[in-house]
Amino acid sequence: MMEVHAPARDYTIPEGCPSCGADLPVRVSQAGAKGVCKYCGWFGRPLVTVTHGGLRVTYEGAEA
C-alpha cells in the first residue's frame, strides 16, 4: 500500500493573533495547524475548519 503525503501549506491570517491582534502566520500540514506570531511570540495550534464561505479559524481556550 502506498501512502500519499500532502505538502504543508503556509497561510497568513490577518489580525489572527489572539494575544496581540497582529497578522498570524499559520502552517497547515497533515499533523494539523501551527501558528507563531512574529510580533509577540504567541504560539499555538489554531483549529482550521473548511466551511462553505472559506476557512474558519478558532482557538481552544485554556482550561484549569
C-alpha positions in Angstrom: 0.0 0.0 0.0 1.4 3.4 -0.9 0.9 6.4 1.5 0.4 9.8 0.0 1.6 12.9 1.9 0.1 16.3 1.1 2.6 19.1 1.3 2.4 21.6 4.1 0.7 24.9 3.2 1.5 28.3 4.7 -1.1 31.0 5.3 -1.3 34.4 7.0 -4.4 35.2 8.9 -4.9 39.0 9.0 -5.3 40.2 12.6 -5.3 36.5 13.7 -3.1 36.5 16.8 -5.4 36.0 19.8 -2.9 37.7 22.1 -1.9 41.0 20.3 -4.1 41.1 17.2 -1.2 41.1 14.7 -1.2 39.0 11.5 -0.6 35.4 12.3 1.4 33.1 10.1 0.0 29.5 10.1 1.4 26.3 8.7 -1.2 23.6 7.9 0.1 20.0 7.4 -1.3 16.5 8.0 -0.4 16.9 11.7 -2.7 19.9 11.9 -2.2 23.7 12.1 0.5 25.5 14.0 0.8 29.3 14.3 3.6 31.6 15.7 3.1 35.3 16.0 6.2 37.2 14.8 5.2 40.2 16.8 4.5 39.0 20.3 5.8 35.4 20.2 2.4 33.7 20.8 2.4 30.1 19.6 -0.4 27.6 19.5 -2.5 25.2 17.4 -5.4 27.0 15.9 -8.3 24.8 14.7 -8.9 25.3 10.9 -12.2 24.2 9.5 -13.3 24.4 5.9 -16.8 26.0 5.6 -18.9 26.9 2.6 -17.6 30.5 3.0 -13.9 29.6 3.2 -11.7 28.8 6.2 -12.8 29.2 9.8 -10.1 29.6 12.4 -10.8 29.1 16.1 -8.7 28.7 19.2 -9.4 26.4 22.1 -9.4 28.2 25.4 -7.1 27.1 28.3 -8.8 25.1 31.0 -7.6 24.6 34.5 
